[in-house]
Amino acid sequence: MSNIFKKKSISLLLKEAAANEGGLKKTLGVWSLIALGIGAIIGAGLFVRTAAAAGEAAGSGVTLSFALAAIGCAFAGLCYAEFASTIPIAGSAYTYSYATLGEIVAWIIGWALLMEYALGAATVSIAWSEYLNNLLGGAIPYEWCHSPFEHVNKVIGVENITMLSKELAMTAKHGVVILSDSELAKLAPEVKSIVQTTSGYLNAPALGILLLVTLLLIKGTQESAFINGIMVFLKVAIVLVFIFIGWQFINPSNHTPYLIPEGVENHEGIFEHGWGGVVGGAAIVFFAFIGFDAVSTAAQEAKNPKRDMPIGILGSLIICTILYILFAHVLTGVAPWEEYEKAGKEASVAYAVNTYMPGYGWLATSITIAILAGFSSVILVMLMGQSRVFYSMSKDGLIPKVFSDLHPKFKTPYKSNMILFVLVGAFAAFVPGSVAGDLTSFGTLFAFVIVCAGIIVMRKKFPHLERPFKTPLVPLVPILGMGVCMFMIIALDLTTLTVAGIWMVMGFLIYFTYGRRNSKIDEQQEREDQLDSRE
């Protein structure tokens, strides 16, 4: 049993990084790394999850939720920065935990990262589909842009809407009232007959964008980074435009009270109102911060990783945190948080502009176009990060060799990209975005906890290792990072935690039936011993 805790030699990892034995091209500079971070961070988390967190848990206090989530990310980010500069090799948290905590922990992290990156890409592709349909005025039938597990209740036509209560009738938009299941249940039997319920078949637009991004990733990392840079510029520009223009439309009454009061209907849970709601909101919007860690997966493709990796990780995190808090403040100030519980959740920014910012219809359209480009960049970085984690796991023998096969011309893990398209596409087509998003938060938080723990272990066992960047105040910062992230894991809903638990059990089964038997750690250790004997 002890061999499942065998560790990869840090000296061997450093030799592999120096020699670039994997064959991945070193094409990324510091600005490309920062752009990769921003490209992954600003996406569905900001444009979709902000409204969800405000409506479901935090109210206007979602700004505080972002601040709390950012603190947890800052602690973890400092730990990632040390690892990425010290062990600049593909694999991110998987590689770091393999070197410090052992093979079984590395497997657990690699499996959890599948929830972070793959499900993250699936969640964002679902949001991409929602915004595309919004841009097209709802031209895509509901059945073909939603999961089979989703449905919508509609009352259509003025004559039918007049049969509803005054409160419900006032929510009508373009002759349509959308009812939640709880509202539908309260209707009189004769009124229920006018409600049209439509269920989804599959999310076709989400599959389409995943295919396009996969083809781009197969073409090459440098090309992907260039396209990502363009999309990041558009995305950040439109966020700033919304903040500056939206600021003048803020209604102070929408921020009063700032937190959801106790006793509000559908907010009885401890993490659904007051300061508990701020924590619950942080667990929801934490999804918005995944991305800075994805920068570390590209360490082996950075030109000067020892200097540039910490700048890319921490720089992108700082920039995005500032934008997030300002954005959330404007979004909840322009429209009441109560409306984000249902009316504006799928396209909250466009909804707020069209409803509460008269004369700026053009802004809603341009925002939607920029968001589509931004979401594309998130999908790109998430899929790139996942393929690099799979690449490292495959090189170690824990998953089949097909995941580390490089394209003969482009030097990208093209087979891994194609397999990921099938896996991620299945989630995007058939799983609701809210479910995938919460599981992504779990995978991210879990990885952060392990990375913070790994810093403490590495400092103790390898005190003389060269560290171009050092995490300050060790072990205080890693301990705080673990504490904040564990607290946010607990704040996730029971369904998410249950599904995550089942997912981890599946991972253990795969490891003990395949990964453990095919591990190359002993072979790699023998190779290092031979190299040392020659020296």
C-alpha positions as CSV (number, residue, x, y, z in Angstrom):
1,M,0.0,0.0,0.0
2,S,2.9,2.3,0.7
3,N,3.9,2.6,-3.0
4,I,0.7,4.6,-3.7
5,F,2.4,7.4,-1.8
6,K,5.6,7.3,-3.8
7,K,6.7,10.8,-4.9
8,K,8.2,12.0,-8.2
9,S,11.7,13.3,-7.8
10,I,11.9,17.1,-7.9
11,S,15.4,16.9,-9.4
12,L,14.0,14.8,-12.2
13,L,11.2,17.2,-12.8
14,L,13.6,20.1,-13.0
15,K,15.8,18.2,-15.5
16,E,12.7,17.5,-17.6
17,A,11.7,21.1,-17.5
18,A,15.2,22.2,-18.5
19,A,15.5,19.7,-21.3
20,N,11.8,20.1,-22.4
21,E,11.6,16.4,-22.9
22,G,7.9,16.5,-23.6
23,G,8.4,18.4,-26.8
24,L,5.9,21.2,-26.1
25,K,6.9,24.4,-27.8
26,K,8.1,27.4,-25.6
27,T,6.1,30.2,-27.2
28,L,4.5,32.1,-24.4
29,G,5.8,35.4,-22.9
30,V,4.7,37.3,-19.8
31,W,1.9,39.2,-21.5
32,S,0.6,36.0,-23.2
33,L,0.5,34.4,-19.8
34,I,-1.4,37.3,-18.2
35,A,-3.8,37.3,-21.2
36,L,-4.3,33.5,-20.7
37,G,-5.2,34.1,-17.0
38,I,-7.6,37.0,-17.8
39,G,-9.0,34.9,-20.7
40,A,-9.8,32.1,-18.4
41,I,-11.0,34.2,-15.4
42,I,-13.4,36.7,-16.9
43,G,-16.2,34.7,-18.4
44,A,-19.4,32.9,-17.3
45,G,-18.4,33.5,-13.7
46,L,-18.7,37.3,-14.1
47,F,-21.5,37.6,-16.7
48,V,-23.7,34.7,-15.4
49,R,-22.7,33.6,-11.9
50,T,-22.7,37.2,-10.6
51,A,-26.5,37.4,-11.1
52,A,-27.0,33.9,-9.8
53,A,-25.1,34.6,-6.6
54,A,-27.0,37.8,-6.1
55,G,-30.4,36.3,-6.6
56,E,-29.8,33.0,-4.8
57,A,-27.6,34.0,-1.8
58,A,-25.9,37.4,-1.4
59,G,-28.1,40.1,-2.8
60,S,-26.1,43.3,-3.4
61,G,-23.5,41.8,-1.0
62,V,-22.3,39.8,-3.9
63,T,-19.5,42.4,-4.1
64,L,-18.4,41.1,-0.6
65,S,-18.7,37.6,-2.0
66,F,-16.2,38.4,-4.7
67,A,-13.9,40.0,-2.1
68,L,-14.1,36.8,0.1
69,A,-13.5,34.5,-2.9
70,A,-10.6,36.7,-4.0
71,I,-8.9,36.4,-0.6
72,G,-9.0,32.6,-0.8
73,C,-7.7,32.8,-4.3
74,A,-4.9,35.2,-3.3
75,F,-3.6,32.7,-0.7
76,A,-3.8,29.9,-3.2
77,G,-2.3,32.1,-5.9
78,L,0.8,32.8,-3.9
79,C,1.3,29.1,-3.4
80,Y,0.7,28.4,-7.1
81,A,3.2,31.1,-8.0
82,E,6.0,29.5,-5.9
83,F,5.3,26.0,-7.4
84,A,5.1,27.3,-11.0
85,S,8.4,29.2,-10.7
86,T,10.2,26.3,-8.9
87,I,8.8,23.4,-10.9
88,P,8.0,24.9,-14.3
89,I,6.5,21.9,-16.0
90,A,3.1,21.0,-17.4
91,G,0.5,19.6,-15.1
92,S,-0.2,22.3,-12.5
93,A,-1.5,21.1,-9.2
94,Y,-1.2,17.5,-10.3
95,T,2.5,17.7,-10.9
96,Y,3.1,19.7,-7.7
97,S,1.2,17.2,-5.5
98,Y,3.0,14.3,-7.1
99,A,6.3,15.8,-6.1
100,T,5.3,16.6,-2.5
101,L,2.4,14.5,-1.3
102,G,2.7,11.3,-3.4
103,E,1.1,9.5,-6.3
104,I,-2.4,8.8,-4.8
105,V,-2.8,12.5,-3.9
106,A,-1.6,13.5,-7.4
107,W,-4.2,11.2,-8.9
108,I,-7.0,12.6,-6.7
109,I,-6.0,16.1,-7.8
110,G,-5.7,15.2,-11.4
111,W,-9.2,13.7,-11.2
112,A,-10.5,16.8,-9.4
113,L,-9.0,19.0,-12.0
114,L,-11.2,17.2,-14.6
115,M,-14.1,18.8,-12.7
116,E,-12.4,22.2,-12.8
117,Y,-11.2,22.5,-16.4
118,A,-13.4,20.1,-18.4
119,L,-16.6,20.9,-16.5
120,G,-15.6,24.6,-16.5
121,A,-15.4,24.5,-20.3
122,A,-18.8,22.8,-20.4
123,T,-20.4,25.4,-18.2
124,V,-19.0,28.3,-20.2
125,S,-20.1,26.7,-23.5
126,I,-23.6,26.5,-22.1
127,A,-23.5,30.2,-21.1
128,W,-22.1,30.9,-24.7
129,S,-25.2,29.2,-26.1
130,E,-27.5,31.3,-23.9
131,Y,-25.9,34.5,-25.0
132,L,-25.9,33.6,-28.6
133,N,-29.6,32.9,-28.4
134,N,-30.1,36.2,-26.7
135,L,-28.2,38.0,-29.5
136,L,-30.4,36.2,-32.1
137,G,-33.6,37.2,-30.3
138,G,-34.5,33.7,-29.1
139,A,-34.4,32.3,-32.7
140,I,-32.9,29.0,-31.5
141,P,-35.7,26.7,-30.3
142,Y,-35.6,26.1,-26.5
143,E,-35.3,22.3,-27.2
144,W,-32.1,22.7,-29.1
145,C,-30.2,25.0,-26.7
146,H,-31.0,23.4,-23.4
147,S,-30.3,20.1,-21.5
148,P,-33.0,17.4,-21.4
149,F,-33.1,18.0,-17.6
150,E,-34.2,21.7,-18.1
151,H,-37.6,23.1,-18.8
152,V,-39.3,26.4,-19.0
153,N,-42.9,27.4,-18.0
154,K,-44.4,30.1,-20.2
155,V,-47.6,32.0,-20.4
156,I,-47.9,33.5,-23.8
157,G,-50.4,36.2,-25.1
158,V,-52.1,39.2,-23.5
159,E,-55.3,37.3,-23.1
160,N,-53.7,34.5,-21.1
161,I,-51.5,36.8,-19.1
162,T,-54.6,38.7,-17.7
163,M,-55.6,35.4,-16.0
164,L,-52.5,35.6,-13.8
165,S,-52.2,37.6,-10.6
166,K,-51.2,41.3,-10.9
167,E,-47.7,40.6,-9.5
168,L,-47.0,37.8,-12.1
169,A,-48.5,39.8,-15.0
170,M,-46.2,42.7,-14.3
171,T,-43.2,40.5,-15.0
172,A,-44.3,40.0,-18.7
173,K,-41.7,40.8,-21.3
174,H,-42.7,40.9,-25.0
175,G,-46.0,39.2,-24.2
176,V,-44.5,36.3,-22.3
177,V,-44.4,35.5,-18.6
178,I,-41.9,33.0,-17.3
179,L,-42.9,31.1,-14.2
180,S,-40.8,29.2,-11.8
181,D,-41.9,25.7,-10.7
182,S,-42.9,27.0,-7.3
183,E,-45.0,29.8,-8.9
184,L,-46.6,27.2,-11.2
185,A,-47.6,25.0,-8.3
186,K,-49.5,27.9,-6.7
187,L,-51.7,28.5,-9.7
188,A,-55.3,27.4,-9.7
189,P,-56.0,24.3,-11.8
190,E,-57.9,26.3,-14.5
191,V,-55.0,28.7,-14.9
192,K,-52.4,25.9,-15.1
193,S,-54.0,24.8,-18.4
194,I,-52.7,28.0,-20.1
195,V,-49.1,27.3,-19.1
196,Q,-46.8,25.9,-21.8
197,T,-44.0,23.7,-20.5
198,T,-41.1,23.0,-22.9
199,S,-38.2,20.6,-22.2
200,G,-34.8,20.6,-23.8
201,Y,-33.3,18.0,-26.1
202,L,-29.6,19.0,-26.3
203,N,-27.5,22.1,-26.4
204,A,-26.4,22.3,-30.1
205,P,-24.7,25.8,-30.0
206,A,-22.5,24.7,-27.0
207,L,-21.3,21.7,-29.0
208,G,-20.5,24.0,-32.0
209,I,-18.2,26.4,-30.0
210,L,-16.4,23.5,-28.3
211,L,-15.6,22.0,-31.8
212,L,-14.3,25.3,-33.1
213,V,-12.0,25.9,-30.0
214,T,-10.8,22.3,-30.1
215,L,-9.7,22.7,-33.8
216,L,-7.9,25.9,-32.8
217,L,-6.0,24.2,-30.0
218,I,-4.9,21.4,-32.2
219,K,-3.5,23.9,-34.6
220,G,-1.1,25.3,-32.0
221,T,-0.5,27.1,-28.7
222,Q,1.0,30.3,-30.2
223,E,-2.0,30.7,-32.6
224,S,-4.4,30.0,-29.7
225,A,-2.7,32.6,-27.5
226,F,-2.9,35.2,-30.3
227,I,-6.6,34.6,-30.8
228,N,-7.1,34.6,-27.0
229,G,-5.3,38.0,-26.8
230,I,-7.8,39.5,-29.2
231,M,-10.8,38.1,-27.4
232,V,-9.4,39.3,-24.0
233,F,-9.0,42.8,-25.3
234,L,-12.7,42.9,-26.5
235,K,-13.9,41.4,-23.2
236,V,-12.1,43.7,-20.9
237,A,-13.0,46.8,-23.0
238,I,-16.7,46.0,-22.8
239,V,-16.6,45.3,-19.0
240,L,-15.0,48.8,-18.6
241,V,-17.6,50.4,-20.8
242,F,-20.5,48.8,-18.8
243,I,-18.9,49.9,-15.5
244,F,-18.5,53.5,-16.7
245,I,-21.9,53.9,-18.4
246,G,-23.8,51.8,-15.9
247,W,-22.5,53.8,-12.9
248,Q,-24.8,56.7,-13.7
249,F,-27.8,54.4,-13.7
250,I,-27.2,53.0,-10.2
251,N,-30.3,53.3,-8.0
252,P,-29.1,53.5,-4.3
253,S,-32.3,51.9,-3.1
254,N,-31.2,48.7,-4.9
255,H,-28.3,48.5,-2.5
256,T,-30.6,48.9,0.6
257,P,-30.5,46.6,2.5
258,Y,-27.1,45.5,1.2
259,L,-27.5,41.9,2.4
260,I,-30.6,39.7,2.0
261,P,-32.6,40.1,5.3
262,E,-33.6,37.1,7.3
263,G,-37.2,35.8,6.6
264,V,-37.2,36.4,2.8
265,E,-39.1,33.7,1.0
266,N,-36.8,31.0,-0.6
267,H,-33.8,32.3,1.4
268,E,-34.3,30.3,4.6
269,G,-30.9,28.5,4.5
270,I,-28.0,29.7,6.5
271,F,-26.0,30.4,3.3
272,E,-28.9,32.2,1.6
273,H,-29.2,35.4,3.6
274,G,-27.2,37.8,5.6
275,W,-23.5,37.2,6.1
276,G,-24.1,33.5,5.6
277,G,-25.4,34.5,2.1
278,V,-22.1,36.3,1.5
279,V,-20.3,33.1,2.1
280,G,-22.8,31.1,0.0
281,G,-22.4,33.7,-2.8
282,A,-18.6,33.3,-2.5
283,A,-18.9,29.6,-3.1
284,I,-21.0,30.3,-6.2
285,V,-18.8,33.1,-7.7
286,F,-15.6,31.2,-6.9
287,F,-16.2,29.6,-10.3
288,A,-15.4,33.1,-11.6
289,F,-11.8,33.0,-10.4
290,I,-10.7,29.7,-11.9
291,G,-8.2,30.6,-14.5
292,F,-5.2,32.0,-12.8
293,D,-4.3,28.4,-11.9
294,A,-4.8,27.4,-15.5
295,V,-1.8,29.6,-16.3
296,S,0.4,27.2,-14.4
297,T,-0.6,24.3,-16.7
298,A,1.3,26.2,-19.5
299,A,4.6,26.5,-17.5
300,Q,6.4,24.1,-19.9
301,E,5.4,26.4,-22.8
302,A,6.6,29.6,-21.2
303,K,9.8,31.2,-22.5
304,N,11.0,32.3,-19.1
305,P,8.8,30.4,-16.6
306,K,10.8,31.2,-13.4
307,R,10.1,34.9,-13.9
308,D,7.0,35.1,-15.9
309,M,4.8,32.4,-14.2
310,P,4.3,34.3,-10.9
311,I,3.6,37.5,-12.8
312,G,1.0,35.8,-15.1
313,I,-0.7,34.1,-12.2
314,L,-0.9,36.9,-9.6
315,G,-1.2,39.7,-12.2
316,S,-4.3,38.2,-13.9
317,L,-5.8,37.6,-10.5
318,I,-5.4,41.2,-9.2
319,I,-6.7,42.8,-12.4
320,C,-9.8,40.6,-12.5
321,T,-10.6,41.0,-8.8
322,I,-10.8,44.8,-9.2
323,L,-13.0,44.5,-12.3
324,Y,-15.3,41.9,-10.6
325,I,-16.1,44.0,-7.6
326,L,-16.8,47.1,-9.7
327,F,-18.9,45.1,-12.1
328,A,-21.0,43.5,-9.4
329,H,-21.6,46.8,-7.7
330,V,-23.0,48.3,-10.9
331,L,-25.0,45.2,-11.9
332,T,-26.8,45.1,-8.5
333,G,-27.2,48.8,-8.5
334,V,-28.8,49.1,-11.9
335,A,-31.4,46.4,-11.2
336,P,-32.8,44.9,-7.9
337,W,-31.2,41.6,-7.0
338,E,-34.6,40.0,-6.7
339,E,-35.0,40.1,-10.4
340,Y,-31.9,38.1,-11.0
341,E,-33.5,35.1,-9.3
342,K,-35.1,34.2,-12.6
343,A,-35.7,37.1,-15.1
344,G,-32.1,38.1,-15.8
345,K,-30.1,35.0,-14.8
346,E,-29.3,33.7,-18.2
347,A,-28.3,37.0,-19.8
348,S,-28.2,39.3,-16.8
349,V,-26.1,42.1,-18.2
350,A,-28.1,42.5,-21.4
351,Y,-31.3,42.2,-19.3
352,A,-30.1,45.0,-17.0
353,V,-29.2,47.3,-19.9
354,N,-32.4,46.7,-21.9
355,T,-34.6,47.1,-18.8
356,Y,-33.0,49.9,-16.8
357,M,-30.6,51.8,-19.1
358,P,-32.9,53.4,-21.8
359,G,-31.1,54.6,-24.8
360,Y,-28.3,52.1,-24.6
361,G,-29.7,49.2,-26.6
362,W,-26.6,49.3,-28.7
363,L,-24.6,48.6,-25.5
364,A,-26.6,45.5,-24.8
365,T,-25.9,44.2,-28.3
366,S,-22.2,45.0,-28.1
367,I,-21.9,43.5,-24.7
368,T,-23.4,40.2,-25.9
369,I,-21.0,40.1,-28.9
370,A,-18.0,40.8,-26.6
371,I,-19.2,38.3,-24.1
372,L,-19.4,35.6,-26.8
373,A,-15.8,36.3,-27.7
374,G,-14.9,36.3,-24.0
375,F,-16.6,33.0,-23.3
376,S,-14.7,31.5,-26.2
377,S,-11.4,32.5,-24.6
378,V,-12.4,30.9,-21.4
379,I,-13.3,27.7,-23.1
380,L,-10.0,27.8,-25.0
381,V,-7.9,28.1,-21.8
382,M,-9.9,25.5,-19.9
383,L,-9.5,22.9,-22.6
384,M,-5.8,23.8,-23.0
385,G,-5.3,23.4,-19.3
386,Q,-7.1,20.1,-19.1
387,S,-5.2,18.6,-22.1
388,R,-1.9,19.6,-20.4
389,V,-2.9,17.9,-17.1
390,F,-3.9,14.8,-19.1
391,Y,-0.6,15.1,-20.9
392,S,1.4,14.9,-17.6
393,M,-0.8,12.1,-16.2
394,S,-0.3,10.1,-19.4
395,K,3.5,10.6,-19.4
396,D,3.4,9.2,-15.8
397,G,1.4,6.1,-17.0
398,L,-1.7,6.9,-14.9
399,I,-3.9,7.2,-17.9
400,P,-3.5,5.8,-21.4
401,K,-0.6,6.9,-23.7
402,V,-3.1,8.4,-26.2
403,F,-3.4,11.5,-24.0
404,S,0.2,12.4,-24.5
405,D,0.6,11.7,-28.2
406,L,1.7,14.9,-29.9
407,H,0.8,16.0,-33.4
408,P,3.8,15.4,-35.7
409,K,3.6,19.0,-37.1
410,F,1.8,21.2,-34.5
411,K,3.4,19.5,-31.4
412,T,0.1,19.7,-29.6
413,P,-1.7,16.8,-27.7
414,Y,-4.3,16.5,-30.5
415,K,-5.7,13.2,-29.6
416,S,-6.3,14.4,-26.0
417,N,-8.0,17.5,-27.4
418,M,-10.4,15.3,-29.5
419,I,-11.2,13.0,-26.6
420,L,-11.9,16.1,-24.5
421,F,-14.3,17.4,-27.1
422,V,-16.3,14.2,-26.8
423,L,-16.3,14.2,-23.0
424,V,-16.9,17.9,-22.5
425,G,-19.4,18.0,-25.4
426,A,-21.5,15.3,-23.6
427,F,-21.7,17.5,-20.5
428,A,-22.4,20.6,-22.4
429,A,-25.2,19.0,-24.5
430,F,-27.0,17.1,-21.7
431,V,-26.2,18.6,-18.3
432,P,-27.6,21.9,-16.9
433,G,-25.1,24.7,-16.6
434,S,-25.8,25.3,-12.9
435,V,-24.9,21.7,-12.0
436,A,-21.7,21.7,-14.0
437,G,-20.7,25.1,-12.6
438,D,-21.0,24.1,-8.9
439,L,-19.0,20.9,-9.5
440,T,-16.4,23.1,-11.2
441,S,-16.2,25.1,-8.0
442,F,-15.6,22.0,-5.9
443,G,-12.8,20.7,-8.2
444,T,-11.1,24.1,-8.0
445,L,-11.4,24.5,-4.3
446,F,-10.2,21.0,-3.7
447,A,-7.1,21.5,-5.9
448,F,-6.3,24.8,-4.1
449,V,-6.4,23.0,-0.7
450,I,-3.9,20.4,-1.9
451,V,-1.5,23.0,-3.5
452,C,-1.5,25.1,-0.3
453,A,-0.6,21.9,1.7
454,G,2.1,21.0,-0.8
455,I,3.9,24.3,-0.2
456,I,4.2,23.5,3.5
457,V,5.5,20.0,2.7
458,M,8.0,21.3,0.1
459,R,9.4,23.9,2.4
460,K,10.0,21.3,5.1
461,K,11.4,18.5,2.9
462,F,13.3,20.7,0.4
463,P,14.5,23.8,2.3
464,H,17.4,24.5,0.0
465,L,15.6,24.2,-3.3
466,E,16.0,27.3,-5.6
467,R,12.8,29.3,-5.4
468,P,12.6,32.3,-7.9
469,F,9.3,33.3,-6.2
470,K,8.6,32.6,-2.5
471,T,5.2,32.4,-0.9
472,P,5.3,34.9,2.0
473,L,4.5,34.0,5.6
474,V,4.7,30.2,5.3
475,P,3.0,28.3,6.9
476,L,0.4,31.1,7.7
477,V,-0.6,31.9,4.1
478,P,-1.0,28.2,3.0
479,I,-3.0,27.4,6.2
480,L,-5.3,30.4,5.6
481,G,-5.7,29.4,2.0
482,M,-6.7,25.9,3.0
483,G,-9.1,27.2,5.7
484,V,-10.9,29.6,3.4
485,C,-11.2,27.1,0.6
486,M,-12.5,24.3,2.9
487,F,-15.1,26.7,4.3
488,M,-16.3,27.5,0.8
489,I,-16.5,23.8,0.0
490,I,-18.7,23.3,3.0
491,A,-20.9,26.1,1.8
492,L,-21.7,24.3,-1.5
493,D,-25.1,22.6,-1.6
494,L,-25.6,19.0,-0.6
495,T,-26.4,17.8,-4.1
496,T,-23.1,19.2,-5.4
497,L,-21.1,17.6,-2.6
498,T,-22.8,14.3,-3.1
499,V,-22.2,14.2,-6.8
500,A,-18.6,15.3,-6.2
501,G,-18.2,12.4,-3.7
502,I,-19.5,9.9,-6.2
503,W,-17.1,11.4,-8.8
504,M,-14.1,10.9,-6.5
505,V,-15.1,7.3,-5.7
506,M,-15.1,6.7,-9.5
507,G,-11.7,8.2,-9.7
508,F,-10.4,5.8,-7.0
509,L,-11.8,2.8,-8.9
510,I,-10.0,3.9,-12.1
511,Y,-6.7,4.5,-10.2
512,F,-6.6,1.1,-8.5
513,T,-7.7,-0.8,-11.6
514,Y,-5.5,1.0,-14.2
515,G,-3.4,3.9,-12.9
516,R,-1.6,2.1,-10.1
517,R,-0.7,-0.9,-12.3
518,N,0.6,1.2,-15.1
519,S,2.4,3.9,-13.1
520,K,5.9,4.7,-14.5
521,I,7.2,6.2,-11.3
522,D,9.6,3.3,-10.6
523,E,10.8,3.4,-14.2
524,Q,11.4,7.2,-13.9
525,Q,13.3,6.8,-10.7
526,E,15.6,4.1,-12.3
527,R,16.3,6.5,-15.2
528,E,17.3,9.3,-12.8
529,D,19.6,6.9,-10.8
530,Q,21.3,6.0,-14.1
531,L,21.7,9.6,-15.0
532,D,23.2,10.4,-11.6
533,S,25.6,7.4,-11.8
534,R,26.9,8.8,-15.2
535,E,27.4,12.2,-13.7
